[in-house]
Every structure is written in structure tokens, then in C-alpha cells.
Amino acid sequence: VAALRSKTGKKLPAFSLSYINSEKLVGNIENFIGSTSLPLGLAGPLKIHFNHSTNDIQAAFATTEGALVSSISRGVLALNLSSGVTVRCIENTVTRAPVFMFSSLNLAIEFAKWLPTQIDELKRKTKEHSKHAVLLDLQIKLIINEVHVLFVYSTGEAAGQNMTTLITSSLVQTVRQRYLNATNFWIENFLIEGNLASDKKVSASLFSVGRGRKVIAEAVIPAAVCKKVLKVSSHELCKNFNRMKSARVFAGYQGFNINVANVVAGLFLATGQDAACIHESSAAELHMEMKGEDLFVSLFMPSLIVGTIGGGTHLPHAKNCLDLMECEGLNSADKLAQIICSYALALELSTVSAIESGHFVQAHSSLGRDSQKSIKPDEIDS
């Protein structure tokens, strides 16, 4: 930092405030010069019905967006008064997709037919490389004279991005050698990622195949709660939501939600997740329908790339936030994904209601604008 100050002539006092031991960051960052700081806002507790238990879960959101925590809290209140939210993690898959290139279509077809016969050996090799990852499936796509192979893994409590990349790299070498032994043909041209995995991208395959934790949350909001807490009637809320949803025809959305990314980003940053995965992890489908006079709401999130070990989860604030949500030990990554989806449903419910009732602009005007003097960098004690 001293060299940077000398070179730029800038004081950069905030860079001196990092409390993180640089020796603990090997594998997390290069050219370390300090750490940034984001405010944490507390929401909850939210009553969540998991598969085998019901827990009241509080969560801390890292954000600078005024009105966000307040809006989440209003959705939490509505859900709690409606007996809570029921949530299930129905799948955990992380994918890596190498592509093998051949000089002719016939060679590509022969390889595509041979590869599925090797899955048992590849599963065994996977166990040799990792105690967390399990190879579940190989999905093969033939495009011209290229064979795209989706290696599908479960990754335990880890998000698994780096893990599956390293394992797949080794499995590709195994495939090449075994194919040479079987056919006397050496596969020379391949890429470790041919882009079929949709890594850090929103695509239709996230909904059809899934990537990461696939989670569904649902609740029934009584008409009285809609009126008292959300300030709208259940019928009007449902009707106007479906009007908003029809715009997807023109906008070309993959899925439909209002602002799931706010909860995903807030909890990803708070818990040390891979920030680049906020994009694909925010894929979601929000649904509302009437059940008599009450409102049924459901949120489907097919691609939550989260973990409770590895990455930045060991950093002090991240560890505290995970502890706050009781996300540790066996199945804790599934639990984290379910908490994210449950809180995202709370925010969706609150935001749709605010738009319908006319409170959306008012809330951002009163809570989302800074009326105080900004803190300048040179006002920070170095």
C-alpha cells in the first residue's frame, strides 16, 4: 500500500483499515492491498419449515440499498403471520462441460457412443480426487463434429466451482487415455469448458437442467394479512402481478421475478460466496394464484451456487453470518440455499405489494436517499 501511495500520490487512508490477515487469504486473492466494507442489515427472524424441522432464522444482508432490509422485513412479517414459509432443496448439481473436437462426424458419433460406457470408471476416479464431489451423470450433446459433455456432480457443502474444474480436467485425461487404449485413436483437440455448463450465465438450461441447488419455497397468505400488512387485497395483488408477468413476452425473460437478485447479492456478499455467481443464482420463477380468498405464492430458484465451506466462507464476517443462520455441518449448504429462497420470497411479496399499493416510490424516497453529508475518503483516520 505504501508503494501504491508513493506511485499515485494519493493518501488512500481506507486501505489501512483492513482487519483481515493477508496470510489467511492464500487462494482467495492476489496483490492484496486491503479490504472493502459493506453495511450489514438484520432481517427476521423468518419462520421456515424445512424438511425435518421448523426454525426461526435471522439473516444479515450486505447492502447499500436503502429500503431493502425494510422491504424484506415487511415480507417476513407477512409470511410469519401466514404460518411461515415451506421450502425444499430438491437437487444439488454442479456442472462442467468440456468439448471434444473431431475431424469428421463419424469419429464424433463413435466417441459419443463409447463415452457412456465409461461412467462407472469415471465415478471411481472422482472419488479418488475428492471426498466432497460425486459424479452423478454424463449428458452428451453432439453438435456438428464436436462432442459436448456435461459432467454433472454433487458437491456436498462446497459450492464446487474450482473442485469440479480440477476433477473434470483429470477425468478428461482419463477419457483420452482409455479411448486410445480402446480404439488406438488419440483425442488431440479438446477444451475444458465448451460453454454448455452455462457457468456464470443465465440461460434456459438453468431451468431445464439446473445448476447448483434447486430450491422451491411456498406460502399461503390469508386475505386479512394481505390487507393488514401488505396494504392490498389478495385479489388485486394477484391480478396485477399477472399483468406484470405478461411483459415477459416482450422482454424475453428467462424465468420471471421482481428483484430476487437483491436477496441473492445481499446474502452472497455477507456469507463469502462467489459474487460472480449472483448472476445465474438470481434465475427464478415467481408464481401467484388465488386459493379461495387467500393468496398462494411460490418461488422456484433452479441455480443457487452456494457453499458453507471453501471460497470466502472462512472470512470473519462471512463465518459470523453463516453462524447466525445456523448454517454449519452436514447439509448446511442446502440449508443456506433454502434460507436464501425463503427470504427472496419475502422480498418478492413485499415489492409486488409496494408496486400495487403505490408505496414503492414512497419507500425509496424516504429510505433510499441519503440526506446526510457523505463521508469522504480523506476524512477517515489512517
C-alpha positions in Angstrom: 0.0 0.0 0.0 2.9 2.3 0.8 4.3 1.8 -2.7 0.9 2.4 -4.2 0.5 5.7 -2.3 4.0 6.7 -3.4 3.3 5.9 -7.0 -0.1 7.6 -7.3 0.4 10.4 -4.8 -3.0 9.5 -3.2 -3.4 9.1 0.5 -5.8 6.2 0.2 -6.4 6.0 4.0 -9.2 3.4 3.9 -6.8 0.8 2.6 -5.1 0.8 6.0 -8.3 -0.3 7.8 -8.4 -3.9 6.8 -8.6 -6.3 9.8 -8.0 -9.5 7.6 -4.7 -11.3 8.0 -3.2 -11.4 4.5 -1.7 -14.8 5.3 -5.2 -16.2 5.6 -6.1 -15.2 2.0 -3.9 -17.5 0.0 -6.2 -18.9 -2.7 -8.7 -16.0 -2.3 -6.9 -13.0 -3.8 -3.7 -11.8 -5.4 -2.0 -8.4 -5.0 -3.8 -7.9 -1.7 -3.9 -4.2 -0.7 -6.8 -4.1 1.8 -10.5 -4.9 2.2 -13.7 -3.2 1.5 -16.5 -2.7 4.0 -20.3 -3.0 3.4 -23.0 -2.3 5.9 -24.9 -5.3 7.3 -28.6 -5.1 7.9 -30.5 -7.6 10.0 -33.8 -9.1 8.9 -36.0 -11.7 10.5 -36.4 -14.0 12.2 -38.4 -15.7 9.5 -40.3 -18.9 10.3 -39.0 -21.5 7.8 -40.4 -25.1 7.6 -37.5 -27.2 6.4 -37.9 -30.9 5.5 -37.3 -32.2 9.1 -37.6 -29.1 11.3 -39.1 -25.6 11.7 -36.7 -22.8 12.7 -36.9 -19.1 13.1 -34.0 -17.8 11.1 -32.4 -14.4 11.2 -30.2 -13.2 8.3 -27.8 -10.3 7.8 -27.7 -8.6 4.4 -24.7 -6.8 3.0 -26.1 -3.9 1.0 -26.0 -0.1 0.5 -29.5 0.0 -1.0 -31.8 1.9 1.3 -35.3 0.4 1.8 -34.1 -3.1 1.0 -33.9 -4.5 4.5 -37.1 -2.7 5.4 -38.9 -4.3 2.5 -37.5 -7.8 3.3 -38.7 -7.3 6.9 -42.2 -6.4 5.8 -42.4 -9.6 3.6 -41.1 -11.6 6.6 -43.9 -10.2 8.8 -46.5 -11.2 6.2 -45.1 -14.7 5.9 -44.8 -15.2 9.7 -48.4 -14.1 10.1 -49.3 -16.7 7.5 -47.7 -19.6 9.5 -44.3 -19.2 7.8 -42.7 -20.4 4.5 -42.3 -24.0 3.5 -39.1 -24.7 1.5 -37.3 -27.7 0.0 -34.0 -28.2 -1.7 -34.8 -30.7 -4.4 -31.5 -31.1 -6.2 -27.8 -30.3 -5.9 -25.8 -30.4 -9.1 -22.7 -28.5 -10.3 -21.6 -29.0 -13.9 -18.5 -28.6 -16.0 -18.7 -29.1 -19.8 -15.6 -30.0 -21.8 -15.9 -30.2 -25.6 -14.0 -32.8 -27.7 -13.3 -31.9 -31.4 -13.0 -34.4 -34.2 -12.1 -34.2 -37.9 -15.3 -35.9 -39.0 -18.9 -36.5 -38.0 -18.4 -40.3 -37.9 -15.5 -40.0 -35.4 -17.6 -37.8 -33.2 -20.5 -40.2 -33.3 -18.3 -43.2 -32.4 -16.9 -41.3 -29.4 -20.3 -40.1 -28.2 -21.5 -43.8 -28.3 -18.4 -45.0 -26.4 -18.2 -42.4 -23.6 -21.3 -43.5 -21.6 -19.8 -47.0 -21.2 -17.1 -45.4 -19.1 -19.2 -43.7 -16.4 -18.5 -46.3 -13.7 -14.8 -45.9 -14.0 -15.1 -42.1 -14.1 -17.2 -42.2 -10.9 -14.5 -44.2 -9.2 -11.8 -41.8 -10.3 -13.9 -38.9 -9.0 -13.9 -40.5 -5.5 -10.1 -40.6 -5.7 -9.8 -36.9 -6.2 -12.4 -35.5 -3.7 -14.2 -36.5 -0.6 -17.0 -34.0 -1.4 -17.7 -34.4 -5.1 -19.8 -37.3 -6.6 -20.1 -37.7 -10.3 -23.8 -38.2 -11.0 -24.2 -38.2 -14.7 -22.8 -37.5 -18.2 -25.0 -35.7 -20.6 -23.7 -35.8 -24.2 -24.6 -33.3 -26.9 -23.4 -33.7 -30.5 -23.0 -30.5 -32.5 -21.5 -30.8 -36.0 -18.2 -32.7 -35.4 -18.0 -31.7 -31.7 -19.0 -33.7 -28.7 -20.0 -31.5 -25.7 -20.1 -33.5 -22.5 -21.9 -32.2 -19.4 -20.2 -33.7 -16.3 -22.8 -33.5 -13.5 -21.6 -33.6 -9.9 -23.0 -33.1 -6.4 -20.5 -31.3 -4.2 -21.5 -31.7 -0.6 -21.2 -28.5 1.4 -19.0 -26.8 -1.1 -20.2 -24.6 -4.0 -17.8 -26.7 -6.0 -16.7 -24.4 -8.9 -13.0 -25.0 -8.6 -13.4 -28.5 -7.3 -15.4 -29.7 -10.4 -13.0 -27.9 -12.8 -10.0 -29.7 -11.3 -11.7 -33.1 -11.2 -13.1 -32.8 -14.8 -9.6 -31.9 -16.0 -8.3 -35.1 -14.6 -11.3 -37.1 -15.9 -10.7 -35.7 -19.4 -7.2 -37.1 -19.3 -8.5 -40.5 -18.2 -11.0 -40.4 -21.1 -8.4 -39.7 -23.6 -6.1 -42.5 -22.4 -8.9 -45.1 -22.2 -10.2 -44.1 -25.6 -6.7 -44.5 -27.0 -6.4 -48.0 -25.4 -9.9 -49.0 -26.8 -9.6 -47.6 -30.3 -6.0 -46.6 -31.0 -7.2 -43.1 -31.6 -5.7 -40.2 -29.6 -8.1 -37.3 -29.0 -5.9 -34.3 -29.6 -8.3 -31.4 -29.6 -10.5 -30.5 -26.6 -11.4 -27.6 -24.3 -12.0 -28.0 -20.6 -15.1 -25.8 -20.9 -17.1 -25.6 -24.1 -19.8 -23.3 -22.5 -22.6 -25.9 -22.3 -22.5 -25.6 -18.5 -23.8 -22.0 -18.6 -21.2 -21.1 -15.9 -22.0 -17.6 -14.6 -24.6 -17.0 -17.3 -28.4 -17.0 -17.2 -29.8 -19.5 -19.8 -32.8 -21.7 -20.4 -30.8 -24.7 -19.3 -30.7 -23.4 -15.8 -34.4 -24.1 -15.6 -34.4 -27.4 -17.6 -31.2 -28.9 -16.3 -30.4 -26.8 -13.2 -27.0 -25.9 -11.7 -26.2 -25.6 -8.1 -29.0 -26.0 -5.6 -32.5 -26.2 -7.0 -35.0 -24.8 -4.4 -38.7 -24.2 -4.1 -40.4 -22.1 -1.4 -44.1 -21.5 -0.9 -46.7 -20.0 1.4 -50.4 -19.2 1.6 -51.1 -15.6 2.6 -54.5 -15.1 4.2 -56.6 -12.3 2.7 -56.6 -10.5 6.1 -52.8 -10.5 6.2 -52.6 -9.1 2.6 -54.8 -6.2 3.7 -53.2 -5.5 7.1 -49.5 -5.9 6.3 -49.2 -5.6 2.5 -51.9 -2.9 2.2 -53.5 -4.5 -0.8 -56.3 -7.0 -1.3 -55.3 -10.5 -2.3 -57.3 -10.4 -5.5 -55.8 -7.1 -6.7 -52.3 -8.3 -5.8 -52.7 -11.5 -7.8 -54.4 -9.7 -10.7 -51.8 -7.0 -11.1 -48.9 -9.5 -10.6 -50.1 -11.4 -13.6 -50.3 -8.2 -15.6 -46.7 -7.5 -14.8 -45.8 -11.1 -15.7 -47.2 -10.8 -19.2 -44.4 -8.3 -20.1 -42.0 -11.3 -20.2 -43.3 -11.9 -23.8 -41.8 -8.7 -25.0 -38.7 -8.6 -22.7 -37.7 -12.2 -23.4 -37.0 -13.1 -19.7 -35.6 -16.5 -18.7 -38.0 -17.1 -15.8 -39.8 -14.2 -14.0 -39.2 -12.4 -10.7 -39.2 -8.9 -9.4 -35.9 -8.4 -7.5 -34.6 -11.8 -6.3 -31.1 -10.5 -7.1 -31.3 -8.2 -4.1 -31.5 -11.0 -1.6 -29.0 -13.2 -3.5 -26.5 -10.4 -3.7 -27.0 -9.3 0.0 -26.6 -12.8 1.3 -23.8 -13.8 -1.1 -21.7 -10.8 -0.1 -22.5 -11.4 3.6 -21.6 -15.1 3.6 -18.5 -15.1 1.4 -20.0 -16.7 -1.8 -18.6 -16.2 -5.3 -20.0 -12.8 -6.3 -19.8 -13.6 -10.0 -22.4 -16.4 -9.4 -25.0 -13.8 -8.3 -26.0 -13.5 -11.9 -27.0 -17.2 -12.6 -28.1 -17.7 -9.0 -30.8 -15.0 -9.4 -32.6 -17.0 -12.0 -36.1 -17.6 -10.6 -39.8 -18.1 -11.4 -42.3 -16.3 -9.1 -45.9 -17.6 -9.1 -49.1 -16.4 -7.6 -52.6 -17.7 -7.7 -55.8 -17.4 -5.6 -56.9 -20.1 -3.2 -60.4 -19.0 -2.3 -59.9 -15.6 -0.8 -56.2 -16.3 0.1 -53.1 -15.9 -2.0 -50.8 -18.8 -2.8 -47.2 -17.7 -3.6 -44.3 -19.8 -4.7 -40.7 -19.1 -5.8 -38.6 -21.5 -7.8 -34.8 -20.9 -7.9 -33.0 -23.5 -10.1 -29.4 -22.5 -9.8 -28.2 -21.3 -6.4 -24.4 -21.8 -6.4 -23.7 -21.7 -2.7 -21.4 -23.4 -0.2 -20.6 -23.2 3.5 -17.0 -24.3 3.1 -14.3 -23.1 0.8 -14.2 -19.7 -1.0 -14.6 -16.7 1.2 -16.8 -18.6 3.8 -13.8 -18.7 6.2 -13.6 -14.9 6.5 -14.7 -13.5 9.9 -17.9 -11.6 8.8 -18.9 -14.5 6.5 -18.4 -17.0 9.2 -20.4 -14.9 11.7 -23.3 -14.5 9.2 -23.3 -18.3 8.5 -23.4 -19.0 12.2 -26.3 -16.5 12.6 -28.3 -18.6 10.1 -27.2 -21.9 11.8 -25.5 -23.0 8.5 -22.8 -25.3 9.6 -22.1 -29.0 9.3 -23.9 -31.7 7.3 -26.4 -30.4 4.8 -25.6 -26.8 5.7 -25.2 -25.7 2.1 -28.7 -27.0 1.3 -30.0 -25.1 4.3 -28.3 -21.9 3.1 -29.9 -22.2 -0.3 -33.3 -22.7 1.3 -32.9 -19.7 3.5 -31.9 -17.5 0.5 -35.0 -18.7 -1.4 -37.3 -18.1 1.6 -36.0 -14.6 2.2 -36.2 -13.9 -1.6 -39.9 -14.9 -1.5 -40.4 -12.4 1.4 -38.9 -9.6 -0.7 -40.8 -10.6 -3.8 -44.1 -10.5 -1.8 -43.3 -7.1 -0.3 -42.1 -5.5 -3.5 -45.0 -6.6 -5.7 -47.3 -5.3 -3.0 -45.5 -2.0 -2.8 -45.8 -1.5 -6.6 -49.5 -2.4 -6.4 -50.3 -0.1 -3.5 -48.2 2.8 -4.7 -45.8 2.6 -1.8 -42.8 1.6 -3.9 -41.7 5.2 -4.9 -42.6 6.5 -1.4 -40.4 3.9 0.3 -37.4 4.6 -1.9 -37.8 8.3 -1.5 -37.9 8.1 2.3 -35.5 5.3 3.0 -33.3 5.1 -0.1 -32.0 8.7 -0.3 -29.0 9.9 1.7 -29.9 13.2 3.4 -26.6 13.3 5.3 -23.2 14.5 4.3 -21.2 11.8 2.5 -18.0 10.5 4.2 -15.0 11.5 2.1 -12.0 9.1 1.9 -9.7 11.7 3.4 -11.9 12.0 6.4 -11.1 8.5 7.5 -8.4 8.3 10.2 -5.4 6.4 8.8 
